[in-house]
């Protein structure tokens, strides 16, 4: 078959799937945004992005839809060039519904089968919006913009022949009328690479060497922000550090904003550190920013406990990767997490807002590592059995693309 992947940040969720299709003899091409400079072994073309972005004063509640249809228009124009100048006519198109890129491709290739990655469908209640009152607007009209943001997601699902979602919880965010189009298969975790390593070590910027088994607490997020519970984690730390005077805390994540809104000034990390001024021993709390993947891997192999928090939103790859590496997961009792972790079986669950509960759970995990060994083993086993890249997920992904 001829397969076209469309993703503004390719390879995105298709990192392993696209090469696997090539290995099976299919012709695979990718189409991505011009500013995406990632390199892959797949032949990749780029479409220009509209500039400037839509003016909210002009498009009002249609700002997101305008941005996504502008992007879709650029993608469609690039697709016409692929068709007319290069003679490329895909049998299958696989894109991400969240970016609007597939919206007009039916007009370019009416006979192609269109697949979309159905990652998340926004809603005014029951999901991320309004979950944390500290960062929620009280204005009832706030829901209008959320509803408006559904437009391109719904249209992408209408256009699609089939959709893929990584978890049941994420699939269930979509309206019932679309649910029968969605197949559940995760992108997969490379459990052969991401496994426990009793010899792991990492040198901190201050020169201190951390080794597997040391009293180390880890926390990871793409960016340190409320959606991933950074504020809850940091607020729980003073009690943990007081109870465990030799513990080291390693925090991985940037100062940007991946989800939600930015603070009025500075970064969320700076906001929360100002709030906790004088309460944290910053000689033992190490903010590393974003790190190379190998450093991330070693730190998760070293940690005695790993904190993962998320509001009801897209589940982070890092949580499953941490479990695969045998980390002791202390995680938030929220919907996306509860699909993977059963409290006391393959991890510990704590109410998202329970600062005292977080302090107690993290302290106990650091002070009684032997009591948590069974959670580490069960956590890795659950990833190997259900989310292994090569033996579980990739065969399912290939069937989804090849067989429909």
C-alpha positions in Angstrom: 0.0 0.0 0.0 0.9 3.7 -0.3 0.5 5.3 3.2 0.6 9.0 4.0 1.2 10.2 7.6 0.2 13.7 8.3 1.3 15.3 11.6 2.5 18.9 12.3 5.2 17.4 14.6 5.9 14.2 12.8 6.8 11.5 13.8 4.7 12.2 16.9 2.7 9.1 17.7 3.8 7.4 14.5 7.5 7.0 15.4 7.5 3.2 15.4 4.5 2.5 13.1 5.8 4.2 10.0 9.1 2.4 9.8 7.3 -0.9 10.6 5.1 -0.4 7.6 8.1 0.3 5.4 9.7 -3.0 6.7 6.6 -4.8 5.5 7.0 -3.5 2.0 4.6 -0.5 2.0 5.5 2.9 0.4 5.3 5.4 3.3 5.5 9.2 3.0 5.1 11.9 5.7 3.7 15.4 5.5 4.6 17.8 8.3 4.8 21.5 9.2 7.8 23.4 7.7 9.0 24.4 11.2 9.3 20.8 12.3 13.0 20.0 11.8 13.0 16.5 13.3 14.7 13.9 11.0 13.3 10.5 10.3 14.1 7.6 7.9 10.7 8.3 6.2 10.5 10.4 3.1 9.1 13.7 4.5 7.6 16.7 2.8 6.7 20.0 4.6 3.8 22.4 4.3 4.0 26.2 5.1 2.2 27.5 8.1 -0.2 30.5 7.9 1.4 33.7 9.2 0.2 35.4 11.2 -2.1 33.4 13.4 -5.8 34.3 13.5 -6.7 37.4 15.4 -9.1 36.5 18.2 -10.7 40.0 17.9 -11.8 39.1 14.4 -12.5 35.4 14.7 -13.8 35.5 18.3 -15.0 32.0 19.4 -13.9 30.6 16.0 -10.3 31.3 16.6 -9.3 27.7 17.0 -11.4 26.6 14.1 -9.9 29.3 11.9 -6.4 28.2 12.9 -7.1 24.5 12.2 -8.9 25.1 8.8 -6.0 27.5 7.8 -3.6 24.6 8.6 -5.9 22.1 6.8 -5.9 24.4 3.7 -2.1 24.5 3.6 -2.0 20.7 4.0 -4.5 20.2 1.2 -2.5 22.5 -1.1 0.7 20.5 -0.4 -1.3 17.3 -1.0 -2.3 18.5 -4.4 1.3 19.0 -5.3 2.1 15.5 -4.1 -0.6 14.2 -6.3 -0.1 16.3 -9.4 3.7 16.8 -9.5 4.9 13.6 -7.9 2.1 11.3 -8.8 1.6 10.2 -5.2 -1.9 8.8 -4.5 -2.1 7.2 -1.1 -4.3 4.2 -0.3 -4.3 5.2 3.4 -4.0 8.6 5.1 -3.3 8.7 8.8 -3.4 12.0 10.7 -4.0 13.5 14.1 -7.5 14.8 14.6 -6.3 17.5 17.0 -4.5 19.6 14.4 -7.2 19.7 11.7 -4.7 18.5 9.0 -7.0 15.8 7.5 -10.1 18.1 7.1 -9.8 18.6 3.3 -7.8 15.6 2.2 -11.0 13.8 1.1 -11.3 16.4 -1.6 -7.8 15.7 -2.8 -7.9 11.9 -2.6 -11.6 10.8 -2.5 -10.7 7.1 -2.7 -8.2 7.0 0.1 -9.1 5.5 3.5 -8.7 8.2 6.1 -7.6 7.3 9.6 -7.3 9.7 12.5 -5.5 9.6 15.9 -8.3 10.4 18.3 -6.3 11.6 21.3 -8.8 13.8 23.2 -12.2 15.5 22.8 -12.7 18.6 24.8 -15.8 19.0 27.0 -17.1 21.7 29.3 -17.7 19.3 32.2 -16.1 16.1 33.6 -12.6 16.5 32.1 -9.9 19.1 32.4 -12.0 22.2 32.2 -13.0 23.3 35.7 -11.3 20.3 37.4 -8.9 22.4 39.5 -10.8 25.5 40.9 -7.5 27.3 41.6 -6.9 27.7 37.9 -10.5 27.8 36.6 -12.5 30.8 35.5 -15.8 31.3 37.3 -17.4 32.9 34.2 -20.1 30.6 32.9 -19.3 31.8 29.4 -15.9 30.1 29.7 -17.6 26.9 28.4 -18.5 28.6 25.1 -14.9 28.6 23.9 -14.5 24.9 24.9 -17.6 24.0 22.9 -16.3 26.0 19.9 -13.0 24.1 20.1 -14.8 20.8 19.4 -15.7 21.9 15.9 -12.6 20.7 14.1 -12.3 17.6 16.2 -15.9 16.6 15.3 -15.4 17.4 11.6 -12.2 15.3 11.6 -14.1 12.3 13.0 -17.0 12.8 10.5 -14.5 12.7 7.6 -12.6 9.7 9.0 -13.2 6.1 8.1 -11.8 4.9 11.3 -10.0 6.3 14.4 -7.4 5.1 16.9 -7.2 6.1 20.5 -4.4 5.0 22.9 -6.5 4.3 26.0 -10.2 3.5 26.8 -10.4 6.6 28.9 -9.3 8.9 26.1 -11.6 7.2 23.6 -14.5 7.7 26.0 -14.0 11.5 25.9 -15.4 11.4 22.3 -19.2 11.6 21.8 -21.1 8.3 21.6 -21.9 8.9 17.9 -18.2 8.5 17.1 -17.3 5.8 19.6 -17.9 2.9 17.2 -15.2 4.3 14.8 -12.5 4.1 17.5 -10.1 1.3 18.0 -8.1 1.2 21.3 -4.4 0.6 20.9 -1.6 2.4 22.6 1.5 3.6 20.7 3.5 1.1 22.7 6.4 1.1 25.2 9.8 -0.3 24.3 10.1 -2.5 27.3 13.3 -4.1 26.0 15.0 -0.7 26.2 13.1 0.7 29.1 13.8 -1.8 31.9 15.3 -1.7 35.4 19.0 -1.2 35.6 20.6 -1.8 39.1 23.9 -0.3 37.7 22.3 3.0 36.6 23.9 6.2 37.7 23.6 9.9 37.0 25.7 12.9 37.8 23.8 16.0 38.9 25.0 19.5 37.8 26.5 20.0 41.3 28.7 17.0 40.8 26.8 14.6 43.1 26.5 11.1 41.7 23.1 9.3 42.1 23.0 5.5 41.9 20.2 3.0 41.7 18.9 2.4 45.2 19.7 5.8 46.5 17.0 7.8 48.2 15.8 9.7 45.1 12.4 11.0 44.3 11.6 11.8 40.7 9.0 13.9 38.9 8.7 14.4 35.1 6.5 16.6 32.9 7.1 18.1 29.5 6.6 21.5 31.1 6.1 22.2 34.8 2.5 23.3 35.0 -0.9 22.8 36.8 -2.2 20.3 34.2 0.5 17.9 35.4 0.0 18.7 39.1 3.4 20.5 39.5 1.8 22.7 42.2 0.6 19.8 44.2 3.9 18.0 44.0 5.9 21.0 45.1 3.5 21.8 47.9 3.9 18.2 49.2 7.7 18.4 49.2 8.4 20.4 52.4 7.0 17.6 54.6 8.8 15.0 52.6 12.2 16.7 52.9 11.7 17.3 56.6 10.9 13.7 57.2 13.7 12.4 54.9 16.8 14.5 55.5 18.9 12.6 53.1 16.4 12.4 50.2 17.3 14.0 46.8 14.5 15.2 44.5 15.0 15.4 40.8 12.5 17.4 38.7 12.5 17.1 34.9 10.5 19.5 32.8 10.7 22.8 30.9 9.4 26.3 31.9 7.0 26.6 29.0 3.3 25.8 28.7 2.1 22.7 27.0 -1.5 22.8 28.2 -3.8 25.4 29.8 -2.8 29.0 30.3 0.5 30.7 31.2 0.9 32.6 34.5 0.6 36.4 34.4 4.3 36.7 34.9 7.3 34.3 34.5 6.9 30.5 34.6 4.7 28.3 36.7 7.8 26.9 38.4 8.8 30.4 39.4 5.3 31.1 40.7 5.2 28.0 42.9 8.7 28.5 44.1 7.9 32.1 45.2 4.9 30.7 47.0 7.1 28.1 48.8 9.9 30.5 49.5 11.9 29.3 52.5 10.0 26.0 52.7 12.2 24.0 50.3 15.8 23.0 50.7 16.8 23.8 47.1 20.2 22.2 47.7 18.3 18.9 47.6 15.6 19.8 44.9 17.3 19.7 41.5 15.4 21.3 38.6 17.1 19.9 35.4 14.8 21.4 32.8 14.4 19.2 29.7 17.0 16.5 29.5 18.2 14.1 26.8 16.2 10.9 26.6 19.1 8.8 28.0 19.3 11.0 31.1 15.5 10.7 31.6 15.9 6.9 31.4 18.8 6.7 33.9 17.0 8.9 36.4 13.9 6.8 36.3 15.9 3.7 36.8 17.6 5.3 39.8 14.6 6.7 41.6 13.2 5.1 44.7 9.8 6.7 44.1 8.3 8.5 41.1 5.4 11.0 41.4 3.0 11.3 38.5 0.1 13.7 38.5 -2.4 14.7 35.9 -5.8 16.3 35.8 -8.4 14.4 33.7 -6.5 14.8 30.4 -4.2 12.9 28.0 -2.1 10.4 29.8 1.7 11.0 29.6 3.9 8.5 27.9 6.4 9.1 30.8 4.1 7.3 33.3 4.1 4.1 31.3 7.8 4.4 30.6 8.5 4.8 34.3 6.5 1.7 35.1 8.4 -0.2 32.4 11.7 0.8 34.1 10.5 -0.6 37.4 9.8 2.8 39.1 7.6 2.8 42.2 4.6 4.9 41.0 2.8 7.2 43.3 0.1 8.7 41.0 -3.0 10.8 41.1 -6.4 9.1 41.5 -7.7 10.6 38.2 -9.5 8.8 35.3 -6.6 8.4 32.8 -4.3 7.0 35.6 -6.9 4.6 37.1 -7.1 2.8 33.8 -3.5 1.7 34.2 -2.8 1.7 38.0 -4.8 -0.2 40.6 -4.0 1.1 44.1 -1.8 -1.3 46.1 -1.4 -3.7 43.1 0.9 -2.0 40.6 1.3 1.4 42.2 -0.2 3.8 44.7 -3.0 6.3 44.1 -3.5 9.5 46.0 -6.3 12.1 45.5 -5.0 14.8 43.2 -5.6 17.6 45.8 -4.6 15.8 49.0 -1.3 17.5 49.8 -0.9 15.7 53.1 -1.7 12.4 51.4 1.0 13.1 48.9 3.5 13.9 51.5 2.7 10.7 53.5 2.7 8.4 50.4 6.0 9.8 49.0 7.7 9.7 52.4 6.6 6.1 53.0 7.9 5.0 49.6 11.3 6.6 50.3 11.6 5.3 53.8 10.3 1.7 53.2 11.5 0.7 49.7 11.2 -3.0 50.4 7.5 -2.6 51.1 7.1 -1.3 47.6 9.1 -3.9 45.7 6.0 -5.8 44.7 4.5 -2.6 43.2 7.6 -2.1 41.1 7.5 -5.7 39.7 3.8 -5.6 39.1 4.0 -2.2 37.5 6.6 -3.4 35.0 4.7 -6.6 34.4 1.5 -4.7 33.6 3.3 -2.7 30.9 5.1 -5.7 29.4 1.8 -7.7 29.2 -0.4 -4.9 27.9 1.7 -2.1 26.3 4.8 -3.7 25.0 5.7 -2.1 21.7 6.9 -5.0 19.6 4.9 -7.9 21.0 1.5 -6.2 21.8 1.0 -2.8 20.3 2.8 -2.7 17.0 1.1 -5.8 15.6 -2.3 -4.2 16.5 -1.3 -0.9 14.9 -0.2 -2.7 11.7 -3.5 -4.5 11.5 -5.4 -1.2 12.0 -3.6 0.4 9.1 -3.5 -2.7 6.8 -6.9 -4.2 7.4 -9.1 -1.3 8.5 
